[in-house]
């Protein structure tokens, strides 16, 4: 049930079209990723809310096709 980094990026990009996204497969197994997402949509939002937006973009795949995601989010400078 592994997931490709490009699929993760595409799901996030669909929800946040302006986002600059980097996704790294941490273990080489398609289950453990780190992602950095920078979007103007995050401006003024708490870090928790920013993460909630990204998790919603993944459409329920967390805990299934995607086992772990270390997430860093921010608004552009």
N, C-alpha and C positions, 0 to 999 in steps of 0.2 A: 504493500500500500504506500510505497514511497512517492514523494512529490518532487518534481523538478523545480529548481530555483527559478527558472523562467516562468513557470506556472504561478508561483507565489508572486513574482513581480507583476505579472499580467493582472492578477486579481486585485492587487493593491492599486495599480495604475488605473484600472477601471473605476475604482471608487474615488481616487485622488489623482485626476489627470495631470495636475501640475507637479506632482511629487518627483523628487530625485530619490531613486531607490537603489540600494545595493543589497544583494543577498549573497551570503556565503554559506556553503555546505560545510558545517563544522566537523563532521565525522566521516564524510564521504559515503553516507548511507541513505541519503535522501530523506532522512527523518529528523535531523538536528541541524537547524539553521540559525544564523544571526542575520538580522536585517536592520538597516538604517534607512529611515524614511524622513525626508525633509519636505514639508508642504506648508504653503501659506495658510491652508485651512486649519492648521494647528495653532495659529497665532491667537494668544489670549486664553487658550485652553490648558487645563491641568495636564500633567503627564499621564495620569490615569485615563482621562477622557481621550487623549491622543491615541493611547494604546487600544482603547475600546473601539475606536474608529477603524484601526488597522485590523483588529481581530474580526470585526463585523465584515470587513472587506474579504476576509478569507472564507466567508460563507459556511461556517460550521466545520471546516476541515481540521481545526485544532483538536488534538486528541484522537484524531482518526488518521487521515492520510498524512497529516503533519504532526509529529510527536512533540517536538520542542522548537520554540522560536525565541531566541534572545533578541529583544527589540529595543532599539534606540530611536526616539522620535524627537523632532524639533521643527520650529518654524525657521525659515531662512533669515539670515542676518539683515 
